[in-house]
Amino acid sequence: MDLASTPESSTPRRRARIVVVGAGPAGLTVANILRAASVDCVVVESESREFIEQRPRAGFIEEWAVRALEERGLADRLLAHAQTHSECEFRWAGERHRFSYGELSGHRHFVYPQPLLVTDLVRAYADRAGGDIRFGVRDVELHGVDTDRPSVSYTDPETGERVRIDCDAIAGCDGARGVTRGYVGAERAIVARHDYGIGWLALLAEAPPSSDCVVFGLHPRGFAAHMARSPEVTRYYLECPPGDDPGNWPHARVWSELHARLSVAGAPPLTEGRLIEKRVLDMHNYVVEPMSHGRLYLAGDAAHLAAPIAAKGMNLALHDALLLGDALVAYCAQGDDAELNGYSEACLPRVWQYQEFSQWLSELLHGASSGDPFKAGTAAARLRRILRSPAAAAAFAELYIGKGDGN
C-alpha cells in the first residue's frame, strides 16, 4: 500500500481499490473474489480472528450456494465434511409427517456451521492468498461515499492511531449492528421492517442429533425445532415471548418443553445433553432498498435481515457477495460499472422472495401456538395442502431449498 499524509492532519493514509468492512461470510467471499482477480483490497473487522471463527451462527447452506463457492475454489473442506439433508419432518397433532424436498427439487441442504465456513474463507484469503485483513479495528468511519473518492478510517488497536484507507468503492458487509448501514439512511433509502411478535430461545446442546433431518414441532405450547449441527452437537429452538430472559430457562425446563413439543408417536426420544448456548432471538426482518449509495454497496445483514425461520440469512449473504464481488472485479479490471450500477436491482428480487417465504412459513409454524383459532386453522390448512397436493409440495420444496429465481 502507498502511505502518505493528509495535508490537514497526520493521519496515515493508504490506498486500495476496494475496502471491505466486515469479515463474515459476505465480506470474506467478496474479498476472495477480488483477491483471485488480483484486485487490491483491504478487509477491516472489529472483532478478533478467534472470535469470528468461533461465534455460533447458522449452519444450513443451500446447494446453489455451495456449487457457486465450489466453482471459485472455496468449498473444499465444506464438501469433504458437511452433512447433507434432503428431508424435513413436521410433527403436528401427535403425528410425524416426513417431507422429501430433495426428491421434489433435486437439491439438498449442506449442514456446515458458519464458523467453519468463515474459518475456510479467512484461510483462503489471508493465509493462502496473502490478503490484507485487519482485525480488532475500532471506531470505523466512512467518508465521501457519495463522491468518486471514498475512504474508510479506523483506530488501530495496537497503536491507537487513526488510519485512513482511500479507495474506489466500499463493500459494507458488517452485519445488522455494523456502521455501514447507517450511511444509507432514511433520507437515501427505504428501510422496510417486519416484527413477528415472537421470540425463539436458541439452544446448542452437547447431544447427538435425535433425528436425521430438521424437525419442526407445531404445538399449542409453542413451536420447537431440532436441527443437527454435527454428530455431537444439536441445535434446538423453542418459541418464547420476545425479550424473554434466557435465565428463565434452566436445564430442566428446556428439556421438559422440548420433550413436550417434539414428542409424537413413533419418534425416537430426544437425547439430552449439556446446554452450551442459550440466547433469545426476537424474530424480525428488515430490507434496505436500494442496497447501495454512491460508492457504498451493502451485502448480507447490513442490507437485509432474515429471521432464522427459514434458514435464509447466510444464503442471502452469499448471493449478495457473489454478485458484488463479480461487479467489483468488472469495475476494477475493465472499468465497466454496469454490474455495480445494477447490483441492488439484481439482488432485491431474491431478497424479497426469501422474506416472503419466511413470513409464510412463520405463519404455518406458529399458527398452532398463536392462541387464535383462525390463525391455527389457516396454518393447518397450509400444512395439509403441502402434504397432500403434489403441486403445492413441489412449490414448497423449491422455495425451501432456494431453487426458484433462476437456480
SULSULDA-V221300 format. One line per field, one symbol per residue. burial: I if it has 24 or more other C-alpha atoms within 12 Angstrom, else O. A space follows every 10 residues. Layout:
burial->???
//
This chain:
burial->OOOOOOOOOO OIIIIIIIII IIIIIIIIII IIIIIIIOII IIIIIIIOIO OIIOOIIIII IIIIIIIIIO OIOIIOIIIO OIIIIIIIII IIIOOIIIII IIOIIOIIII IIIIIIIIII IIIIIIOOOO IIIIIIIIII IIIOIOOOOI IIIIIOOOOO OIIIIIIIII IIIIIIOIII IIIIOOOOOO OOOOOIOIII IIIIIOIIII IIIIIIIIII IIIIIIIIII OOIIIIIIII IOOOOIOOIO OOOIIOIIII IIIIOOOOOI IIIOIOIIII IIIIIIIIII IIIIIIIIII IIIIIIIIII IIIIIIIIII IIIIIIIIIO IIOOOOOOII IOIIOIIIOI IIIIIIIIII IIIIIIIIII OOOOOIOOII OIIOOIIOOO OOIIOIIIII IIIOOOO
//
